[in-house]
């Protein structure tokens, strides 16, 4: 998706005639829906500088220009693109624009600098690394870029930055990144022009920006599919922005902890699809490569089972078992027994361990005790059982008890739900988890559909699954899982008689990767921690809609579900407390299931009122999007220019 597209000649004209900001604002409102003119004006200085750059007679007038291109499957956008031809080859020059005025070199990190942004000095990716990583992502995702052999040429332009002697921005420490994407600063406008003219000697005759914007997008890699290659040392995921910053910080702190024996605890918070698990596995690979004793720890067995199956054949079982551990494996750990423990889904940690929850003292405490450096990846809104005790406060409590240095970070980049932060905010508002400003906007082209017949939803999931075996049905745990029928795929654990619909719960641990499993339903315990292209979610009787509110009802949960074990006892003594404990768990369960899909989420509700409410909310998205487009069109007509 491109916010603004024109020729070089029109772009310069829009700047000169002071039309660009309004056009950007209108296009942004139409395509994304959440911005202000103040935010757009913050770009004005940078775009004026780019207009100065482009006012060179040797840059062809019919070269294409684009502003704010959204990188597929992410929430990141490229600042400025110029498309054309060098006489033999099509090129797109990618320019990352920065208003920075100073930079500090960080010798202990790869591709990281410190600069003043957001009213504070912060660690950021080096502009050359950022420009290169964005170009690499586009090349990875876009089929037209690969098939048409469109060459992407990244660079960065810091138009407010004055270089000094032995400048940190161009220090030899960043040489590899500068070679991939050169950086230009204040006073180097001719150098930037020369760089552009090297690749853009003729205009855009092949509609390169159209090809990039409309090119077929390769499905995002899933961690479960890429794991084998990653453990062999291959770079399967390009880390961008704060992912790269946190990776380098964690790597440095881990190595420092081993050298100094100073205990460190790092807490990384991030919502669904922010790349927590990818970051965790990348760290595991790099730390092992550096000779450290490191393990990946998670409470949820589902991803560990999938990882084990995926690695079978290339790695010995003992090696796999030593890399991936359950969170209950550390009850008798010695202090600092391991160099690094990487704890994914830390919100799922329990107090006690073992089948009967009678071992150990506290999993958070044991993990911190057992490692010189412990890193926790956590999203407190994904707690889905009463026994989930992992929280930022609890981690800090035990870190302080062991006199550990605490580093806190927040991941915000979105790599799931088509990169749409808007969908997550919309979903939270719809499920009444939290009030958000996003009541009527999904953000991008995330595919949300409501089905009035679960058979039709299953048929659509089966159809999509034929593409690449990455679509699955999931359900709230409102149907029993009888022992005598657990291996019988023909037994319909989930039955919805009024629609003549039936489906079994998933049979094997391989549900997420076996093609035949598309006709089985996963639950929160088998789906959390994994990702798919499309998911179909059946919302059961534990959630309904009454008097303008979403009501949760823990009494509708199946007896075989252990998520709310002990809730009946609590309810006898204090019904209000029982509801207060169960309510967020039920909402979080459906929020988690409804964010497993990278490209789309389909929903069927057993409660007709809830179904109607969700349909109404989705219709409002369409209505407000159409209304906004009509309004913007009228504004354009009144001001004398159209789309």
N, C-alpha and C positions, 0 to 999 in steps of 0.2 A: 504494500500500500504506500502510495506517494502522496504527500500533502499538497505539494505544488510542483507543477511540471510546465516547462515552456522551452523556447529556444533561448540561446544566449542573448540575442537581440531583444526579445520580449522581456527577459529578466532584467536587463539593464534599464530598459524603458520603464518597467514597473517601479524600479528603485528611483529613477530620476523623477518620475511623475507622482511619487509618493502613494502608489497604489498597492504595493506589495503586502504591507501589514494587514490591510483589510482583506485582501485575497487569501492570505495565509490563515487569518482568523476564521473566515467563512468556510474554507476548505477543512480546517481542523475540526470545527463544530460539526460539519456534515459527516466527516469520516470517523472521527473518534468521539466527539461530543463533550469533552470536558477540558476547557481551557479558558483563559481570560485574555483580553487584549494586552493587559500588563505583562503577562507571560510571553506573549508573542513579541511585544516591543523589546523584551530583553534580548531578542535575537537581532534587533534592528542594526546595532552597531556592527555585529559580525557580518551581516548580509550586505551592509554598505561597503565594508572592506572587501568582500568577495566581488561586489560590483566593480570596484576599482581594479581588482585583479583581472576581471574579465574584459575590461575596456582596453583590449589589445587587438590591433587590426589583424594580427596573424592567427588569433583564435577565431575560427569561422563563425559567422552569425547564425548558421543553421545547426551548430552543435546543440545538443539537448542539455537542459539543465533541470535538476530536480532538487527539492528541499524536503528534508525529513522523510526518508524512505524507511519504512518499518521492516526490520529484518524478520523473515518468516519464523514462526514458532518461538519468538522471543518478544519481550516488551521493549527492545532496544531499537533506536532509530539512527540512521546515518544522517549527518548534518547536510552535506552538499555533494551532489554528483554531477559530473560533466561527461557526456557521451559523444563519441565521434570515432574517427578512423585515422591511422597514421599513414595511409596510402596503401597499406597491405593488410592490416589487422584492425579489427574492432577493439576499442578500449573504452572503459569507464573509469574515470579518475574519481576516487573517493577522498573527500576532504573533511577531516575532523576539525571543527572550529573550536577554539578555546579563547576565553577572555583573560586567561591567567597573566599575572605580571611577574611572578617569581616562582622558583622551583628549588627544592632541596633534594640532593641525591641521597638515596638510601642504599648504601653499599652492601647491606646484608640481605637485600631482596632482589629478585630478578624482575625487571620491568616495572618497578614501583618507584614513585617519587612522592614527595610531600609538597603540598601547595595550599594556598588559602582559598577555600571555597566554602560556601554555606556558613559564613561568619566564623570559621575556625580553620586552623591548619590541619589538614587531613591527608592520609595516605591514599593515593590514587594510582591507577595504571598510567604508565608513561604514555603520552599522546601517540607515539609511534606504535606502541603495543596495541592501544585501543583501536587505532585505525586499521592495523593489520588484522586484528581479531575479528572486527566487523566484516572486513572483506572476505576473510576465510569462512565465516559463517554463511555469508551469501553464496559463496562458491559451493559450499557443502550442501546447501538446501536447494539451490535453484538448478533445475535440469537444463534450462535454456542456456545458462552461463556455461555449463559443461559441454553441451552438444554443439552450440554455436561457437565455442571457443572464444567467448568474450573475455578479454583480459581485464582483470580488475587491478588498478594501480592506486594503492592507498597512500595518503600523506596526511600531515597535520599542519594547521596554520594557527599560530599563536600571535595574533596581530597586535596585541598590547605588550608583548614580551620583548624586552631589549636584552640581547646577548651581551655577556661580559667575557673577559679573558678567562680561560679554563671554565667555561660555563657548565654547570651541572646538567643542564638539559641535554647537551650533546657530549657528555662525558663518555669515555671509552667503555665504561661499565654498561652502557646501553647500546653498544655498537651493533650487536646482532639485530636489535629492533629497529635501529635507525636505517640499516641497510634494507630492511623489508618495507619500511615506510618512512621516508625522510620527513624532517620537521622544518618548517619555515617560520620565521619570527618577524617582528617589526623591522622595517627597512629592507626586507628580503623579498619584496613584491616581485622584482624581476626574476629572482631565482624560482619563485613559485610559478610565474608565468612560463618560464623555460621548461619546467617540469611538465606543466599541462600541455604545452605546445609540442613536446616530444611525442606525445601520444595522440593529441587531438589536432591533426593538421587539416582534416576534412570534416564536414558535418556528419550528423547522424543519419545516414542513408538507410539504415536497417532497423530503425525504431528500437534501438537497444534498450532504452528505459521501459518501453512497452513490453519488450521481451522479458526483462527482469521482473517487472511488476506482475505480469500475467503468466510467467513461466510456471510449469508444473513443479510443485514443491515436493521434494523427497520427504517421506515421513521421518519424523524425528527419531533418532536412535533411542532405544530403550536401554537402560542400564543393564537389565538382565541379558540382553543380546550382545552388548559390547564388553561385558566383564572379562571374558576369556582373553580377548585381544589386549585389554588394559593390563591384565596381570602379566602379560608377556612383554610389557613395556611400551606398547603402542599408544599414541595419543588419540583417543577416540572422541573426546569432548574438548572443545576449545573453551577455556575459562575466560570469561569477560568481566570487566569492571570489578565490582566488589568480590565476586568469586575469586578472581586472581589475587586481589589484595589479601583476602582472608587465607587463601592457600599459602601464600608466601609468608604471612604472619605465623600461621600454624607450623609451617615447616621450620621457620627460624626458632620459634619458641620450643619446639620439640627437640631440636638439636642442642639448643642452649640448656634445656632441662637435663639432658643426658650428660653434658659436659660439667655442669655446675652442681648437679644433684639437687637443684632447687625446684620444688614441686610447683607445677603450673596447671591451671584449669582454664580452659577456653570454652565459652558458651556462645554458640551460633544459633540465633533465632531466625526462623524463616517459615513462611506459609507454604501451602501445597505448590509443588512445581518450581520452587526457587533454587533447585539444584543442590540441596543438602546432601543427598546420597551420592551424587556424582562427585562432589567435593570430597566426601568421606573416602570413597574408593580411590580417587586420585592420590589422596594423602597416603593411604595404605600402601599403594604401589611405590610411591616415591620414598617413603620411610624405610620400607623393606629393602629397596635398592641401595639405600645408604647404610645398610647393615644394622638397623635398629630392630628390636623385638617389638613388633606392632601387631595389633589385632583389631578386627572390625567386630563390634558388639551390637547386638540388637535383641530386644525382648521378643519381637514377632518372629516366629519360625518360618512364615511363608517366604519372605525373600531369601532367607538362608537356605531353605530347601531348593528354591529355584537356582540360586547361585551354585549350589553343590552339583545339581544335575547338569547345568551348563558347563561346568569345569571338568566333569567326569570324562576321563579318557586322555586329557592333556596334563592333569595334575593328580598326584597320588592322594588318596582319601585322607591320609594323615596330614598331608600338607594343607588340604582344604579345611579340615577340622581345626587345624592350628591357626588358620587365618580368620575364620568366622565362628564366633562364639555367642552362645545365649547369655543373657544378662545375669542368669542365675549360676554362672560357672565360677564365681569369684568369692564364694562364701568363706573359704579358708585361705584366702590369698595373703601372702606376706607383703609387708609395706615395701613399695617401690619394686615389686617383683618384675614388672614389665616396664619397658621404656615408654611405650605409648599405647593407650587404649582409645579407640575411636568409637564413640557411642552414638549410633544413629537412632532416630525415633526415641529420643531420651524421655519424652513425655509418657512413654509406655512402661517405664521402669516401675518395678514393684518394691514393696517393703521387704517381705520375706521371699525366699526362693524355694524351689522344690515342688514336686507334684502336690504335696499337702501344705505348702507354704509354711513350712516349719524349720527352714534352714536359714542360717545367716541372720543379720541384724537389719541391714538396709542396703539395697543394691546401689544406690547413689553413693553412699559412704564407702562401700567395698570397692567400687570402681576407682574412686579418688585415692583411696588408700593404696591400691595395688599398682598404681602407675606413677611414673615421674611426671608425665604429661598426659592429662585426660582432656579430650575434646568432646563436648556434648552438642549434638545437633537436635534442636527442640522446636516444637510448635504446640504450645499449650492448648490450642483449639482442636487438637487431634487426639485428646484423651477420650478413649471409647469404652473403658471399663471402670468399675468402682475401685479396682485395685491399682489403677494407674496413678502413681504418686509423683512422677517426675515433674519438677517445676524449677524455674529459674531461682526462686528464693531458696528452695531446698538444696540445690547444687551449691549456691553461694554459702549456705550455712555450713555444709560439710567441708567446703574448700577452706573456709576461715578456720574451721576446727583443726585442719591439717596444715594451717599457716601457708596455704598455697596462694600464689599470685593469680588474680582473676582477670581474664581478658573477655570483654563482652562485645559481640558483633551482631549486626542485623543484615540478613540477606533479603533483598527486595526484588531482584531481577526475576521475571516470570518466564519459565520455560515450558509450562504446561498450559492447558486451556487456550491454545493458540496464542500464547504470550499475553493473554488478556487479563491484566489486573482488574479490569472493569467487571469481568464475569465473576471473579471471586467476591468483589464488593457487592455486586448485585445479588449473588447467592446468599451471602450473609444477611443482607437486608430481607430477602424473600423468606428465609428460614427463621427470621427474627432472632438471629444470634446476636447481632449488633446493628444499631442504626447507622446507615452510611448515607453519604450524599448521593450515592448512585442508585436511585430507585428505578430508573427507566432506561438504563444503558448497559449493554453487554461489552462495549468497548470495540472489539474487533469482530471478525467473522467466525466466532465460535458457534458451532452447530448445536443449538438447544432445541429439542422437540418434545412435545407432550403427546403421548399415545393413549387413546381411550380404550384400546384393546391390546393386552400384553402379547397376544399372538403376533400382531403386526409389528410390535417392537422387536420381538425375538427374530422375526423374519428379516427385519432390516439389519439387525446385528449380524445374523448369519451371512447376509449378502455382503456386508462390509468386511466381514472376517475372511471371505474368500480372497481378498486382495493380498493380505500378508499375515493372517492369523494373529491379529492384534485388536480384536473386538470381543467383548465379553458382557454377559448379563450378571448383575449383582442384585442382592436383595437385603432388606432389613431382616434381622433375625427374629421373625415373628412366626416361623413355622418350625415344628419339631424336627429333630434329626434322629429317628429311631435306630438303635444299634443293629437290629436284625436286617435292616434294609440299606445299610450305609454303602455297600458295594454294588448296589443294584441301580444302574443308571435309568432303568425303565420304571423305577418306583418314583412317583411324583411326590416328593417331600412337600413342595410348594404347589398347592392346588387352589385355583381361583375358579370355582364351579360356574359362576355366572358368565364367564367368558370361555368356558370349556378349555381352560388353560392348565397345564401341569408341567413341572420341570423338577429335576432332582437337584439336591445340593451337590456341590462338587465332590467327586469321589477321591481323586488322587491329589497328592501334593503338587503334581505337575499341571494342575488345572490351568494355570496362567499361560502355559506354552504348548499344551497338547491341542491339536486341531479339533479333535472330537469333543473337547470340553466346551465348545461354544454352545452346546445344548445342555449345559449344567450351569447352575447359578452359584457364584461365589458369595461369600459374606464378608463382613468387615475383617475377620481374622485371617482370611486368605487373600484379601485384596490390598490391605494397607501395606504401604511400602513398595507397591508395584505400580506400573503405569501401562496404559494401553492407548490405542488411537481413539476408539469409541467405546463408551460404556452405556449399557441400558440398565437403569436402576428401578427396581420395584420397591416403592415405599409402602410398607405394611401398615397394619392397624395400630402400631405404636405411635403414629403421628396422624392427626386429623385437623380439620379446620372448623372452628366454631366461633360465632359472634365476632368475626373480624380478627381472630387470633389463631395461631398455630398452637395446638394442644398436644403435648406428649403424654403417653400412657404406658408406663412400664409394665402394667399388668398384662399387656398384650404381647409381651416378649415370650419367646418359647422357653419352656422349662429347661431344655438342653443347653441354652445359652448361659455361659458363665460370666458374661459381662456385668450383670447386676446381681451377682451372687451375694446373698445377705440382705438384699433390699427389703424382703418381706418382714424380716425380723425388725429392721429399723422402722418399717411402716407401722407395725403393731404398737410401737412405743411413741413414734412421732411421725404421723403421715406427712406433715408439711416438710420435715427434714428429708424424708424419703423422696418426695417429689423434687425437692431442690437439688438433691444429689443425682437423680436419674435424668432430669430434664436436659442438662447440657450434654450428657453422654449420648442421649438419643439424637439430639440435634447435630452434635459433632460426628456421629456415625454417618448420618446421611450427607453431611457436608464433605466428609472424607470420601465416601463412595462417589459422590457427584463431582469430585475433582480428580478422579483417576484417569479421565480421558484427556488426551492431548488435543484432539481435534473436535470432539463433540460428546454431549451427554443427552441421552434420551430417558424419559421418565414416564412411569405408569404408577398411579396411586390407587390403593384399594378403597380409600375414602373418596367418594365422589365430590364432596365439598372441597377437599384439598386439591383434587384434580382441577376443579373449576377455578379455584383461586390461582393456581399456578398458570393455567391457561390465560387467565385475565392479566396476570403480571407480564407474561410473555407478549400478549397482544399490546400492552402498553408500550413495550419496547419498540415494537413495530410502528405503533401510532406516533410516538414522540419522534422517532427517527424520520418518519415521513413528513411530519409537521415541521420539523426543523429544516429539512431539505427544501420544503415549499417556501418557508420564510426566507431562507438564504437566497433562493432563486429570485424572489420578489425584490430583495435588497439589491442583488446584482443588477436586475433589470432597471431599478430606480437609479442606480449609480452609473449605469451606462456600460456595464460589461457583464458577460455571461460566463457560464462554465464551458 
